Amino acid sequence: MPADAEATPDNEDWSHAIAAVAAHRDRAAFARLFAHFAPLTKSLMRRSGLPESTADELAQETLLLVWRKASLFDPATAGASAWIFTIARNVRISAHRRGLAGALAELPDVDASFQPDDSPGPETRVATAQAGRRVRAALAKLSDAQRRVLELSFFEEKAHGDIARILQIPLGTVKSRARLAMSRMRELLDEFS
């Protein structure tokens, strides 16, 4: 990136923002992380079938964990986006396990005239669409075997042991393909940024 280029959500180095949060509890860096990743995380939660309010709550929980666990981030092992979306995935699984998703979905409906309009704004929809296109383009460049392992793991939320049984391959092969696929995804997503 040229020295005079402005930091935008598309070319910001999110690893530096996480490092600033970890080292100095930098609120401005966290605000940038939150502004960029909260809508993307909420969209991810919505696409998995969660109601709006639950998706919003889990997105906030995810970013709170980013704040609390920033010191655990290691850019040598994962890109910032991959690290944050892994936290989001784990938050969603934990919520499902503790019944939060179902319990919140069963809350009585409130008259629509009293509900705030918290639908995503145009900037959020554009950012979400752009991120989705980048992820789909990166997935398309993976080998079929690697893509299938990621699809089963992230989209169908299967455990590695289940994936090994489904694909009829050794567990070590599943783990290796997942690790290689995530590494390749990080490279590809960095190229698209």
N, C-alpha and C positions, 0 to 999 in steps of 0.2 A: 504494500500500500504506500503510495507516495506520502511524503512527510506532511504535505499541505492538505491531504484529503481529510474531510470531516469524518468524525466517528458517527456512523449511523447504525441503526439496527442490523443492516446487512453486512457492514464491514467491521463492526466493533469486535474487539478481542475480549470475549466474555471471560476467558481464563484470568485476565488481568483484573477484571471487576470482582471475580470470586476471591482472588488473592488479596485484593484491597479490603474486602469484607473480613477475610480471615485474619489479616495482619492488624488492621486498624479499626475494625467495625465501621468501615466507611459507609455512611448512610447514603451518600450520593451514588456510590457504585451499586449499592443494593437497590436503590430506587430505579436505576437503569435496568438492572436485572429483572426486577419485579415488572416494570412497564413492558419489557419485551417478552418475558417468559410466562407471566401469569395468564395472559389471554391465550397463548399457545397451549399451555397446560390445561386450561379450562376447556378449550376446544377438544383436546385429546380426551378429556373425561366425558364430554358430551357425546363424542363419537362412539364411546364405549357404552352408551345407552343410559347414562346417568341423567337425572333431572337437573335443570339449570342451577337450582340452589345448592344441590349436593356437589355438582361440578365446581361451582364457585368456591365452596368451602374446602374441597380437596385441593384445588389449585392454590388457595391461600396456605393450607397446611404444607403443601409441597415447598412453597417459597419460604415459609418459616423454617423448614428443615434446612433449606439452602443457607439461610442466615446462621442457624445454629451449628451446622456441620461444615461450614466453608473451609475450616482448617483441615478437613479430611480429603478435600479435593486434590487429586494428583494429576496434573495435565499430561504427565508422561504415560498414564494408563488410560485416560479417557478425555475426550473433548468436553468442553463445558456443557454443550447442548445434550450430549449423550448422558452425561452425569446427572443433569437436572431431570431429563426425561426418565431415567432409571429410578430416580427418587419418586417421581410422579407415579410411575408404574407400581412401585412398592407401596406407596400411600394408597393407591386405589385397591390393591390386593388386600392390604390391612383393613381398609374400611369395609370391604366386602366380607372379610372374615369376622369382623366384629359386628356385622349386621347394620352398620351405619347407613349404607346405601339403601337397604330395604326399609329401615326405620324412617329415614328422612323422606323416602318416596311415599310413605303411607300417611304423612301429615295431611290434615284436612286442607282442602283447597280454600283459598281466601278469594273473596270477590275480586275479579280482575281489575275493577276500578280502583282498588286499594293497593295494587301491586306496582312497585316501581318498574319502569321500563329499563331493564338491565341488559337488553339485547346488545350485542357487540356493535360498536360503531364502524363506519366504513374503513377507518385505518386498520382496525383489528381484523376485519374480514379480509382485507387485502394482505396483511402480514400473514395471516393464517393460511390463505390460499397460496401465497408464495412459498411458505415453509412446506406446505403439503406437496407442491410441485417439486421442490428440491429433494424431499425425501423420496417421492415416487421415482424421480429421475435417478437418484442414487441406487435405489432398490433394483431398478431395471438393469443397472450395470453389474450387479452381482451375478455370480454363477447361480444356476437353478438350485443347486444343493444348498448353497449358503442362504439364498433368498427364502427357501422353504423352511429352513431352521428358524430364521428370524420371524417369518410369518406365524409359525406355530408358537414361538416363544412370546412375541410381543402382541400380536393381534388376536391370537386364540388363547393366550395366557397359559400355555402348557408348560409343565415342568420338564427339565431336561430328560428325566427318566421316561416320562410319557412320550416325548418326542422320539427317543431312541426306539421305543416299542412301536410307535406309529410308522416310522420310517424303516424299521427293521435294520438298524445300524447300531454299532456299539456306543455306549454312553460317552466314551472318550472322543469319538468322532463327532458327536453332537456338540460337545463342549468346544472342540477345536474349530468346527465350522462356525459356531456362534462367535467365538473370539475373533477369528479371522474376518468374519462378515462385519462385526462391529468396528474393527480396525479399518476395514475398507470403507465402511459408511462414513467414518470420521474424516478420512482422506477426501472422499467424494464431496461431502457436505462442506468441507473447508474450501474445495475448489469452486463450488457453486456460490460461495458467499462473496 
